[in-house]
């Protein structure tokens, strides 16, 4: 968790990524854009704070690897547009709270909890994409 002593309470953004329970905090409007997904998307937050959220298409809404479930804070997140809704129709284990991490944008300070589905977490080993040995 980052030092939030100097962040006014009305500007604090707190995002918890489940199941690992990693919480990151920052002042709304100050996070640099890391060019993964839309600015202030959950993918952008994850990239800025070294949280692994797979994004095979680079965050361009062309796949579903950054699929996550919004557990808390949905009122402070942008509405899904038609492109995201169409793409989510192809996502595994879609639920009512499903969003693409590259498209779901935090629109105001608050507390957010998102869960990376188990099938997506299985792509990583020690926080990095799993690589297969050649010739095996």
VEXMAR-343842 format. One record per atom (N, C-alpha, C, O): residue in three letters; atom name; residue number from 0; x, y, z. Coordinates in nm, 2 decimals. Layout:
! VEXMAR-343842
> ALA;CA;NUM;X;Y;Z
...
This chain:
! VEXMAR-343842
> UNK;N;0;0.08;-0.12;0.00
> UNK;CA;0;0.00;0.00;0.00
> UNK;C;0;0.09;0.12;0.00
> UNK;O;0;0.19;0.13;0.07
> UNK;N;1;0.05;0.23;-0.07
> UNK;CA;1;0.13;0.35;-0.08
> UNK;C;1;0.10;0.44;0.03
> UNK;O;1;0.00;0.43;0.10
> UNK;N;2;0.18;0.54;0.05
> UNK;CA;2;0.16;0.64;0.16
> UNK;C;2;0.06;0.74;0.11
> UNK;O;2;0.07;0.80;0.01
> UNK;N;3;-0.05;0.74;0.19
> UNK;CA;3;-0.16;0.83;0.15
> UNK;C;3;-0.19;0.94;0.25
> UNK;O;3;-0.29;1.01;0.25
> UNK;N;4;-0.09;0.97;0.33
> UNK;CA;4;-0.10;1.07;0.44
> UNK;C;4;-0.13;1.21;0.38
> UNK;O;4;-0.21;1.29;0.43
> UNK;N;5;-0.08;1.24;0.26
> UNK;CA;5;-0.09;1.38;0.20
> UNK;C;5;-0.21;1.39;0.10
> UNK;O;5;-0.23;1.49;0.04
> UNK;N;6;-0.28;1.28;0.09
> UNK;CA;6;-0.40;1.28;-0.01
> UNK;C;6;-0.52;1.32;0.07
> UNK;O;6;-0.56;1.25;0.17
> UNK;N;7;-0.59;1.42;0.02
> UNK;CA;7;-0.72;1.46;0.09
> UNK;C;7;-0.82;1.34;0.07
> UNK;O;7;-0.82;1.28;-0.03
> UNK;N;8;-0.90;1.32;0.18
> UNK;CA;8;-0.99;1.20;0.18
> UNK;C;8;-1.08;1.21;0.06
> UNK;O;8;-1.12;1.11;0.01
> UNK;N;9;-1.12;1.33;0.02
> UNK;CA;9;-1.22;1.34;-0.09
> UNK;C;9;-1.16;1.32;-0.23
> UNK;O;9;-1.22;1.33;-0.33
> UNK;N;10;-1.02;1.29;-0.23
> UNK;CA;10;-0.96;1.27;-0.36
> UNK;C;10;-0.89;1.13;-0.36
> UNK;O;10;-0.82;1.10;-0.46
> UNK;N;11;-0.91;1.05;-0.26
> UNK;CA;11;-0.84;0.92;-0.25
> UNK;C;11;-0.91;0.82;-0.33
> UNK;O;11;-1.04;0.80;-0.32
> UNK;N;12;-0.83;0.74;-0.41
> UNK;CA;12;-0.88;0.63;-0.48
> UNK;C;12;-0.81;0.51;-0.42
> UNK;O;12;-0.69;0.50;-0.41
> UNK;N;13;-0.89;0.41;-0.38
> UNK;CA;13;-0.84;0.28;-0.32
> UNK;C;13;-0.89;0.17;-0.41
> UNK;O;13;-1.01;0.15;-0.42
> UNK;N;14;-0.80;0.09;-0.47
> UNK;CA;14;-0.84;-0.02;-0.55
> UNK;C;14;-0.78;-0.15;-0.49
> UNK;O;14;-0.66;-0.16;-0.47
> UNK;N;15;-0.86;-0.25;-0.46
> UNK;CA;15;-0.81;-0.38;-0.41
> UNK;C;15;-0.83;-0.48;-0.52
> UNK;O;15;-0.94;-0.50;-0.58
> UNK;N;16;-0.73;-0.55;-0.56
> UNK;CA;16;-0.73;-0.66;-0.66
> UNK;C;16;-0.74;-0.79;-0.58
> UNK;O;16;-0.65;-0.83;-0.51
> UNK;N;17;-0.85;-0.86;-0.60
> UNK;CA;17;-0.86;-1.00;-0.54
> UNK;C;17;-0.83;-1.10;-0.64
> UNK;O;17;-0.83;-1.07;-0.76
> UNK;N;18;-0.79;-1.22;-0.61
> UNK;CA;18;-0.79;-1.27;-0.47
> UNK;C;18;-0.66;-1.24;-0.39
> UNK;O;18;-0.66;-1.27;-0.27
> UNK;N;19;-0.56;-1.18;-0.46
> UNK;CA;19;-0.43;-1.16;-0.38
> UNK;C;19;-0.45;-1.06;-0.28
> UNK;O;19;-0.36;-1.05;-0.19
> UNK;N;20;-0.55;-0.98;-0.28
> UNK;CA;20;-0.58;-0.88;-0.18
> UNK;C;20;-0.48;-0.76;-0.18
> UNK;O;20;-0.46;-0.69;-0.08
> UNK;N;21;-0.42;-0.73;-0.30
> UNK;CA;21;-0.33;-0.62;-0.31
> UNK;C;21;-0.41;-0.49;-0.33
> UNK;O;21;-0.49;-0.48;-0.42
> UNK;N;22;-0.39;-0.40;-0.24
> UNK;CA;22;-0.46;-0.27;-0.24
> UNK;C;22;-0.36;-0.16;-0.28
> UNK;O;22;-0.25;-0.15;-0.23
> UNK;N;23;-0.40;-0.07;-0.37
> UNK;CA;23;-0.32;0.04;-0.41
> UNK;C;23;-0.40;0.16;-0.39
> UNK;O;23;-0.53;0.16;-0.40
> UNK;N;24;-0.34;0.27;-0.36
> UNK;CA;24;-0.40;0.40;-0.33
> UNK;C;24;-0.33;0.51;-0.40
> UNK;O;24;-0.21;0.51;-0.41
> UNK;N;25;-0.41;0.61;-0.45
> UNK;CA;25;-0.35;0.72;-0.52
> UNK;C;25;-0.45;0.84;-0.52
> UNK;O;25;-0.57;0.82;-0.49
> UNK;N;26;-0.40;0.96;-0.55
> UNK;CA;26;-0.49;1.07;-0.56
> UNK;C;26;-0.56;1.08;-0.70
> UNK;O;26;-0.49;1.07;-0.80
> UNK;N;27;-0.69;1.09;-0.70
> UNK;CA;27;-0.76;1.10;-0.82
> UNK;C;27;-0.71;1.21;-0.91
> UNK;O;27;-0.69;1.32;-0.87
> UNK;N;28;-0.69;1.17;-1.04
> UNK;CA;28;-0.64;1.27;-1.14
> UNK;C;28;-0.49;1.29;-1.14
> UNK;O;28;-0.44;1.37;-1.22
> UNK;N;29;-0.41;1.21;-1.06
> UNK;CA;29;-0.27;1.23;-1.06
> UNK;C;29;-0.19;1.11;-1.12
> UNK;O;29;-0.07;1.12;-1.14
> UNK;N;30;-0.26;1.00;-1.14
> UNK;CA;30;-0.19;0.88;-1.19
> UNK;C;30;-0.15;0.90;-1.33
> UNK;O;30;-0.23;0.94;-1.42
> UNK;N;31;-0.02;0.87;-1.36
> UNK;CA;31;0.02;0.89;-1.50
> UNK;C;31;-0.04;0.78;-1.59
> UNK;O;31;-0.06;0.67;-1.55
> UNK;N;32;-0.07;0.81;-1.71
> UNK;CA;32;-0.13;0.72;-1.81
> UNK;C;32;-0.02;0.63;-1.86
> UNK;O;32;0.08;0.68;-1.92
> UNK;N;33;-0.04;0.50;-1.85
> UNK;CA;33;0.06;0.40;-1.89
> UNK;C;33;0.03;0.34;-2.03
> UNK;O;33;0.10;0.24;-2.07
> UNK;N;34;-0.07;0.39;-2.10
> UNK;CA;34;-0.10;0.35;-2.23
> UNK;C;34;-0.15;0.20;-2.24
> UNK;O;34;-0.12;0.14;-2.34
> UNK;N;35;-0.21;0.15;-2.14
> UNK;CA;35;-0.27;0.02;-2.14
> UNK;C;35;-0.42;0.04;-2.11
> UNK;O;35;-0.46;0.07;-2.00
> UNK;N;36;-0.50;0.02;-2.22
> UNK;CA;36;-0.64;0.04;-2.20
> UNK;C;36;-0.67;0.19;-2.19
> UNK;O;36;-0.59;0.28;-2.23
> UNK;N;37;-0.79;0.23;-2.15
> UNK;CA;37;-0.83;0.37;-2.13
> UNK;C;37;-0.76;0.43;-2.01
> UNK;O;37;-0.73;0.36;-1.91
> UNK;N;38;-0.73;0.56;-2.01
> UNK;CA;38;-0.68;0.62;-1.89
> UNK;C;38;-0.77;0.60;-1.77
> UNK;O;38;-0.89;0.62;-1.78
> UNK;N;39;-0.71;0.57;-1.66
> UNK;CA;39;-0.78;0.54;-1.53
> UNK;C;39;-0.86;0.42;-1.53
> UNK;O;39;-0.95;0.40;-1.45
> UNK;N;40;-0.84;0.33;-1.63
> UNK;CA;40;-0.91;0.20;-1.63
> UNK;C;40;-0.84;0.11;-1.53
> UNK;O;40;-0.73;0.14;-1.49
> UNK;N;41;-0.90;0.00;-1.49
> UNK;CA;41;-0.84;-0.09;-1.40
> UNK;C;41;-0.71;-0.15;-1.45
> UNK;O;41;-0.62;-0.18;-1.38
> UNK;N;42;-0.70;-0.17;-1.58
> UNK;CA;42;-0.58;-0.22;-1.64
> UNK;C;42;-0.47;-0.11;-1.63
> UNK;O;42;-0.36;-0.15;-1.60
> UNK;N;43;-0.50;0.01;-1.65
> UNK;CA;43;-0.41;0.12;-1.63
> UNK;C;43;-0.36;0.13;-1.49
> UNK;O;43;-0.24;0.15;-1.47
> UNK;N;44;-0.45;0.12;-1.39
> UNK;CA;44;-0.41;0.12;-1.25
> UNK;C;44;-0.32;0.00;-1.22
> UNK;O;44;-0.21;0.01;-1.16
> UNK;N;45;-0.36;-0.12;-1.27
> UNK;CA;45;-0.28;-0.24;-1.25
> UNK;C;45;-0.13;-0.22;-1.31
> UNK;O;45;-0.04;-0.26;-1.24
> UNK;N;46;-0.12;-0.17;-1.43
> UNK;CA;46;0.01;-0.15;-1.49
> UNK;C;46;0.09;-0.05;-1.41
> UNK;O;46;0.21;-0.07;-1.39
> UNK;N;47;0.03;0.06;-1.36
> UNK;CA;47;0.11;0.16;-1.28
> UNK;C;47;0.15;0.10;-1.15
> UNK;O;47;0.25;0.16;-1.09
> UNK;N;48;0.09;0.00;-1.09
> UNK;CA;48;0.12;-0.05;-0.96
> UNK;C;48;0.17;-0.19;-0.96
> UNK;O;48;0.17;-0.26;-0.86
> UNK;N;49;0.22;-0.24;-1.08
> UNK;CA;49;0.28;-0.37;-1.09
> UNK;C;49;0.19;-0.49;-1.04
> UNK;O;49;0.23;-0.58;-0.98
> UNK;N;50;0.06;-0.48;-1.07
> UNK;CA;50;-0.04;-0.58;-1.05
> UNK;C;50;-0.06;-0.65;-1.19
> UNK;O;50;-0.09;-0.59;-1.28
> UNK;N;51;-0.04;-0.78;-1.19
> UNK;CA;51;-0.05;-0.85;-1.32
> UNK;C;51;-0.20;-0.87;-1.36
> UNK;O;51;-0.27;-0.94;-1.28
> UNK;N;52;-0.24;-0.81;-1.47
> UNK;CA;52;-0.37;-0.83;-1.52
> UNK;C;52;-0.35;-0.86;-1.67
> UNK;O;52;-0.31;-0.76;-1.75
> UNK;N;53;-0.37;-0.98;-1.72
> UNK;CA;53;-0.34;-1.02;-1.85
> UNK;C;53;-0.41;-0.93;-1.95
> UNK;O;53;-0.53;-0.89;-1.92
> UNK;N;54;-0.35;-0.89;-2.06
> UNK;CA;54;-0.41;-0.81;-2.16
> UNK;C;54;-0.34;-0.84;-2.30
> UNK;O;54;-0.26;-0.76;-2.35
> UNK;N;55;-0.38;-0.95;-2.36
> UNK;CA;55;-0.32;-1.00;-2.48
> UNK;C;55;-0.32;-0.90;-2.59
> UNK;O;55;-0.23;-0.90;-2.68
> UNK;N;56;-0.43;-0.82;-2.60
> UNK;CA;56;-0.44;-0.72;-2.71
> UNK;C;56;-0.38;-0.59;-2.68
> UNK;O;56;-0.39;-0.50;-2.76
> UNK;N;57;-0.32;-0.57;-2.57
> UNK;CA;57;-0.26;-0.45;-2.53
> UNK;C;57;-0.36;-0.35;-2.48
> UNK;O;57;-0.32;-0.23;-2.47
> UNK;N;58;-0.47;-0.39;-2.44
> UNK;CA;58;-0.58;-0.30;-2.39
> UNK;C;58;-0.66;-0.23;-2.49
> UNK;O;58;-0.71;-0.12;-2.46
> UNK;N;59;-0.67;-0.29;-2.61
> UNK;CA;59;-0.75;-0.22;-2.71
> UNK;C;59;-0.89;-0.27;-2.73
> UNK;O;59;-0.95;-0.24;-2.84
> UNK;N;60;-0.94;-0.35;-2.64
> UNK;CA;60;-1.08;-0.40;-2.64
> UNK;C;60;-1.10;-0.50;-2.76
> UNK;O;60;-1.20;-0.50;-2.82
> UNK;N;61;-0.99;-0.58;-2.79
> UNK;CA;61;-0.99;-0.67;-2.90
> UNK;C;61;-0.99;-0.82;-2.85
> UNK;O;61;-0.99;-0.91;-2.93
> UNK;N;62;-0.99;-0.84;-2.71
> UNK;CA;62;-0.99;-0.97;-2.66
> UNK;C;62;-1.06;-0.97;-2.52
> UNK;O;62;-1.12;-0.86;-2.49
> UNK;N;63;-1.06;-1.07;-2.45
> UNK;CA;63;-1.12;-1.07;-2.31
> UNK;C;63;-1.03;-1.11;-2.20
> UNK;O;63;-1.07;-1.15;-2.09
> UNK;N;64;-0.90;-1.11;-2.23
> UNK;CA;64;-0.80;-1.16;-2.12
> UNK;C;64;-0.80;-1.07;-2.00
> UNK;O;64;-0.75;-1.12;-1.90
> UNK;N;65;-0.84;-0.94;-2.01
> UNK;CA;65;-0.84;-0.86;-1.89
> UNK;C;65;-0.98;-0.86;-1.82
> UNK;O;65;-1.01;-0.77;-1.74
> UNK;N;66;-1.06;-0.96;-1.85
> UNK;CA;66;-1.20;-0.97;-1.79
> UNK;C;66;-1.18;-0.98;-1.64
> UNK;O;66;-1.10;-1.05;-1.59
> UNK;N;67;-1.26;-0.90;-1.57
> UNK;CA;67;-1.26;-0.90;-1.42
> UNK;C;67;-1.41;-0.88;-1.38
> UNK;O;67;-1.50;-0.84;-1.45
> UNK;N;68;-1.42;-0.91;-1.25
> UNK;CA;68;-1.56;-0.89;-1.18
> UNK;C;68;-1.55;-0.77;-1.09
> UNK;O;68;-1.45;-0.76;-1.01
> UNK;N;69;-1.64;-0.68;-1.10
> UNK;CA;69;-1.65;-0.56;-1.01
> UNK;C;69;-1.72;-0.61;-0.88
> UNK;O;69;-1.84;-0.64;-0.89
> UNK;N;70;-1.65;-0.60;-0.77
> UNK;CA;70;-1.71;-0.65;-0.64
> UNK;C;70;-1.76;-0.53;-0.56
> UNK;O;70;-1.85;-0.55;-0.48
> UNK;N;71;-1.70;-0.41;-0.58
> UNK;CA;71;-1.74;-0.30;-0.50
> UNK;C;71;-1.70;-0.17;-0.58
> UNK;O;71;-1.59;-0.16;-0.64
> UNK;N;72;-1.79;-0.07;-0.58
> UNK;CA;72;-1.76;0.06;-0.63
> UNK;C;72;-1.81;0.08;-0.77
> UNK;O;72;-1.77;0.18;-0.84
> UNK;N;73;-1.91;0.00;-0.82
> UNK;CA;73;-1.96;0.01;-0.95
> UNK;C;73;-2.02;0.15;-0.99
> UNK;O;73;-2.02;0.18;-1.10
> UNK;N;74;-2.07;0.22;-0.89
> UNK;CA;74;-2.13;0.35;-0.91
> UNK;C;74;-2.02;0.45;-0.96
> UNK;O;74;-2.06;0.55;-1.02
> UNK;N;75;-1.90;0.43;-0.93
> UNK;CA;75;-1.79;0.52;-0.97
> UNK;C;75;-1.71;0.48;-1.09
> UNK;O;75;-1.60;0.53;-1.12
> UNK;N;76;-1.77;0.39;-1.17
> UNK;CA;76;-1.70;0.33;-1.29
> UNK;C;76;-1.79;0.37;-1.41
> UNK;O;76;-1.91;0.37;-1.41
> UNK;N;77;-1.72;0.40;-1.52
> UNK;CA;77;-1.79;0.43;-1.65
> UNK;C;77;-1.88;0.32;-1.69
> UNK;O;77;-1.86;0.20;-1.66
> UNK;N;78;-1.98;0.36;-1.76
> UNK;CA;78;-2.07;0.26;-1.82
> UNK;C;78;-2.00;0.19;-1.94
> UNK;O;78;-1.92;0.24;-2.01
> UNK;N;79;-2.04;0.06;-1.96
> UNK;CA;79;-1.98;-0.02;-2.07
> UNK;C;79;-2.04;0.04;-2.20
> UNK;O;79;-2.16;0.06;-2.21
> UNK;N;80;-1.95;0.06;-2.30
> UNK;CA;80;-2.00;0.10;-2.43
> UNK;C;80;-2.03;-0.02;-2.51
> UNK;O;80;-2.00;-0.14;-2.47
> UNK;N;81;-2.08;0.00;-2.63
> UNK;CA;81;-2.12;-0.11;-2.72
> UNK;C;81;-2.01;-0.21;-2.76
> UNK;O;81;-2.03;-0.33;-2.76
> UNK;N;82;-1.89;-0.15;-2.78
> UNK;CA;82;-1.77;-0.24;-2.81
> UNK;C;82;-1.74;-0.33;-2.70
> UNK;O;82;-1.71;-0.45;-2.72
> UNK;N;83;-1.74;-0.28;-2.58
> UNK;CA;83;-1.71;-0.36;-2.46
> UNK;C;83;-1.82;-0.47;-2.44
> UNK;O;83;-1.79;-0.58;-2.41
> UNK;N;84;-1.94;-0.43;-2.45
> UNK;CA;84;-2.05;-0.52;-2.43
> UNK;C;84;-2.04;-0.64;-2.54
> UNK;O;84;-2.06;-0.75;-2.50
> UNK;N;85;-2.01;-0.60;-2.66
> UNK;CA;85;-2.00;-0.70;-2.77
> UNK;C;85;-1.88;-0.80;-2.73
> UNK;O;85;-1.90;-0.92;-2.75
> UNK;N;86;-1.77;-0.74;-2.69
> UNK;CA;86;-1.66;-0.83;-2.66
> UNK;C;86;-1.68;-0.91;-2.53
> UNK;O;86;-1.65;-1.03;-2.53
> UNK;N;87;-1.75;-0.86;-2.43
> UNK;CA;87;-1.78;-0.94;-2.31
> UNK;C;87;-1.87;-1.06;-2.34
> UNK;O;87;-1.87;-1.16;-2.27
> UNK;N;88;-1.95;-1.05;-2.45
> UNK;CA;88;-2.03;-1.17;-2.49
> UNK;C;88;-1.95;-1.29;-2.52
> UNK;O;88;-2.00;-1.40;-2.52
> UNK;N;89;-1.82;-1.27;-2.55
> UNK;CA;89;-1.73;-1.38;-2.58
> UNK;C;89;-1.65;-1.42;-2.46
> UNK;O;89;-1.57;-1.52;-2.46
> UNK;N;90;-1.66;-1.35;-2.34
> UNK;CA;90;-1.58;-1.38;-2.22
> UNK;C;90;-1.63;-1.51;-2.15
> UNK;O;90;-1.74;-1.54;-2.15
> UNK;N;91;-1.53;-1.58;-2.10
> UNK;CA;91;-1.56;-1.70;-2.02
> UNK;C;91;-1.62;-1.66;-1.89
> UNK;O;91;-1.58;-1.56;-1.83
> UNK;N;92;-1.72;-1.73;-1.84
> UNK;CA;92;-1.77;-1.71;-1.71
> UNK;C;92;-1.82;-1.57;-1.69
> UNK;O;92;-1.80;-1.50;-1.58
> UNK;N;93;-1.89;-1.51;-1.79
> UNK;CA;93;-1.95;-1.38;-1.78
> UNK;C;93;-2.05;-1.37;-1.67
> UNK;O;93;-2.13;-1.46;-1.65
> UNK;N;94;-2.05;-1.27;-1.59
> UNK;CA;94;-2.14;-1.24;-1.48
> UNK;C;94;-2.20;-1.10;-1.49
> UNK;O;94;-2.16;-1.03;-1.58
> UNK;N;95;-2.30;-1.07;-1.41
> UNK;CA;95;-2.36;-0.94;-1.42
> UNK;C;95;-2.26;-0.83;-1.39
> UNK;O;95;-2.28;-0.72;-1.44
> UNK;N;96;-2.16;-0.86;-1.31
> UNK;CA;96;-2.06;-0.76;-1.27
> UNK;C;96;-1.93;-0.77;-1.35
> UNK;O;96;-1.83;-0.71;-1.31
> UNK;N;97;-1.94;-0.84;-1.47
> UNK;CA;97;-1.82;-0.85;-1.55
> UNK;C;97;-1.79;-0.72;-1.63
> UNK;O;97;-1.88;-0.65;-1.67
> UNK;N;98;-1.66;-0.69;-1.64
> UNK;CA;98;-1.61;-0.58;-1.72
> UNK;C;98;-1.48;-0.61;-1.77
> UNK;O;98;-1.41;-0.71;-1.72
> UNK;N;99;-1.44;-0.54;-1.87
> UNK;CA;99;-1.30;-0.56;-1.93
> UNK;C;99;-1.22;-0.45;-1.85
> UNK;O;99;-1.25;-0.34;-1.85
> UNK;N;100;-1.11;-0.50;-1.80
> UNK;CA;100;-1.02;-0.41;-1.72
> UNK;C;100;-0.97;-0.29;-1.80
> UNK;O;100;-0.94;-0.19;-1.74
> UNK;N;101;-0.95;-0.31;-1.93
> UNK;CA;101;-0.90;-0.20;-2.02
> UNK;C;101;-1.01;-0.10;-2.05
> UNK;O;101;-0.97;0.01;-2.09
> UNK;N;102;-1.13;-0.13;-2.02
> UNK;CA;102;-1.24;-0.04;-2.06
> UNK;C;102;-1.32;0.02;-1.94
> UNK;O;102;-1.37;0.13;-1.95
> UNK;N;103;-1.31;-0.04;-1.83
> UNK;CA;103;-1.38;0.00;-1.71
> UNK;C;103;-1.30;0.12;-1.64
> UNK;O;103;-1.19;0.09;-1.58
> UNK;N;104;-1.34;0.24;-1.65
> UNK;CA;104;-1.27;0.36;-1.61
> UNK;C;104;-1.32;0.41;-1.47
> UNK;O;104;-1.44;0.42;-1.46
> UNK;N;105;-1.23;0.43;-1.38
> UNK;CA;105;-1.27;0.50;-1.25
> UNK;C;105;-1.30;0.64;-1.28
> UNK;O;105;-1.21;0.72;-1.33
> UNK;N;106;-1.42;0.68;-1.25
> UNK;CA;106;-1.46;0.82;-1.28
> UNK;C;106;-1.47;0.92;-1.16
> UNK;O;106;-1.49;1.04;-1.18
> UNK;N;107;-1.44;0.86;-1.04
> UNK;CA;107;-1.43;0.95;-0.92
> UNK;C;107;-1.36;0.88;-0.81
> UNK;O;107;-1.34;0.76;-0.81
> UNK;N;108;-1.32;0.96;-0.71
> UNK;CA;108;-1.25;0.90;-0.60
> UNK;C;108;-1.35;0.80;-0.53
> UNK;O;108;-1.47;0.81;-0.54
> UNK;N;109;-1.29;0.71;-0.46
> UNK;CA;109;-1.37;0.61;-0.39
> UNK;C;109;-1.29;0.48;-0.37
> UNK;O;109;-1.17;0.47;-0.39
> UNK;N;110;-1.37;0.38;-0.32
> UNK;CA;110;-1.31;0.25;-0.29
> UNK;C;110;-1.36;0.15;-0.39
> UNK;O;110;-1.48;0.14;-0.41
> UNK;N;111;-1.27;0.07;-0.45
> UNK;CA;111;-1.31;-0.02;-0.56
> UNK;C;111;-1.24;-0.16;-0.52
> UNK;O;111;-1.13;-0.16;-0.48
> UNK;N;112;-1.32;-0.26;-0.55
> UNK;CA;112;-1.27;-0.40;-0.53
> UNK;C;112;-1.30;-0.47;-0.66
> UNK;O;112;-1.42;-0.48;-0.70
> UNK;N;113;-1.20;-0.53;-0.72
> UNK;CA;113;-1.22;-0.61;-0.84
> UNK;C;113;-1.16;-0.75;-0.82
> UNK;O;113;-1.06;-0.76;-0.75
> UNK;N;114;-1.21;-0.85;-0.88
> UNK;CA;114;-1.16;-0.98;-0.87
> UNK;C;114;-1.12;-1.03;-1.01
> UNK;O;114;-1.19;-1.02;-1.11
> UNK;N;115;-1.00;-1.08;-1.02
> UNK;CA;115;-0.95;-1.14;-1.14
> UNK;C;115;-0.99;-1.29;-1.14
> UNK;O;115;-0.95;-1.36;-1.05
> UNK;N;116;-1.07;-1.33;-1.23
> UNK;CA;116;-1.13;-1.47;-1.23
> UNK;C;116;-1.01;-1.57;-1.23
> UNK;O;116;-0.91;-1.55;-1.28
> UNK;N;117;-1.04;-1.69;-1.16
> UNK;CA;117;-0.94;-1.79;-1.15
> UNK;C;117;-0.89;-1.84;-1.28
> UNK;O;117;-0.76;-1.86;-1.29
> UNK;N;118;-0.97;-1.85;-1.38
> UNK;CA;118;-0.92;-1.90;-1.51
> UNK;C;118;-0.82;-1.80;-1.57
> UNK;O;118;-0.73;-1.85;-1.64
> UNK;N;119;-0.83;-1.68;-1.54
> UNK;CA;119;-0.74;-1.58;-1.59
> UNK;C;119;-0.61;-1.58;-1.50
> UNK;O;119;-0.50;-1.55;-1.56
> UNK;N;120;-0.62;-1.60;-1.37
> UNK;CA;120;-0.50;-1.60;-1.29
> UNK;C;120;-0.41;-1.72;-1.32
> UNK;O;120;-0.29;-1.71;-1.29
> UNK;N;121;-0.46;-1.82;-1.38
> UNK;CA;121;-0.38;-1.94;-1.41
> UNK;C;121;-0.28;-1.92;-1.52
> UNK;O;121;-0.19;-2.00;-1.54
> UNK;N;122;-0.29;-1.80;-1.59
> UNK;CA;122;-0.20;-1.77;-1.69
> UNK;C;122;-0.07;-1.72;-1.64
> UNK;O;122;0.03;-1.70;-1.71
> UNK;N;123;-0.06;-1.69;-1.51
> UNK;CA;123;0.06;-1.63;-1.45
> UNK;C;123;0.14;-1.73;-1.36
> UNK;O;123;0.08;-1.81;-1.30
> UNK;N;124;0.27;-1.70;-1.36
> UNK;CA;124;0.35;-1.78;-1.27
> UNK;C;124;0.45;-1.67;-1.20
> UNK;O;124;0.53;-1.62;-1.27
> UNK;N;125;0.43;-1.65;-1.07
> UNK;CA;125;0.51;-1.55;-1.00
> UNK;C;125;0.50;-1.41;-1.06
> UNK;O;125;0.59;-1.34;-1.07
> UNK;N;126;0.37;-1.38;-1.10
> UNK;CA;126;0.35;-1.24;-1.14
> UNK;C;126;0.38;-1.21;-1.29
> UNK;O;126;0.37;-1.10;-1.33
> UNK;N;127;0.42;-1.31;-1.36
> UNK;CA;127;0.46;-1.29;-1.50
> UNK;C;127;0.39;-1.39;-1.59
> UNK;O;127;0.35;-1.50;-1.54
> UNK;N;128;0.38;-1.36;-1.72
> UNK;CA;128;0.31;-1.46;-1.81
> UNK;C;128;0.39;-1.59;-1.81
> UNK;O;128;0.51;-1.59;-1.81
> UNK;N;129;0.32;-1.70;-1.81
> UNK;CA;129;0.38;-1.83;-1.82
> UNK;C;129;0.44;-1.85;-1.96
> UNK;O;129;0.37;-1.83;-2.06
> UNK;N;130;0.56;-1.90;-1.96
> UNK;CA;130;0.63;-1.92;-2.09
> UNK;C;130;0.65;-2.07;-2.10
> UNK;O;130;0.68;-2.14;-2.00
> UNK;N;131;0.64;-2.12;-2.22
> UNK;CA;131;0.66;-2.27;-2.24
> UNK;C;131;0.79;-2.29;-2.30
> UNK;O;131;0.84;-2.21;-2.39
> UNK;N;132;0.86;-2.39;-2.26
> UNK;CA;132;0.99;-2.43;-2.31
> UNK;C;132;0.98;-2.48;-2.45
> UNK;O;132;0.89;-2.55;-2.48
> UNK;N;133;1.06;-2.43;-2.54
> UNK;CA;133;1.06;-2.47;-2.68
> UNK;C;133;1.10;-2.61;-2.69
> UNK;O;133;1.19;-2.66;-2.62
> UNK;N;134;1.04;-2.68;-2.79
> UNK;CA;134;1.08;-2.82;-2.82
> UNK;C;134;1.03;-2.93;-2.73
> UNK;O;134;1.07;-3.04;-2.73
> UNK;N;135;0.94;-2.89;-2.64
> UNK;CA;135;0.88;-2.99;-2.55
> UNK;C;135;0.74;-3.02;-2.57
> UNK;O;135;0.68;-3.10;-2.51
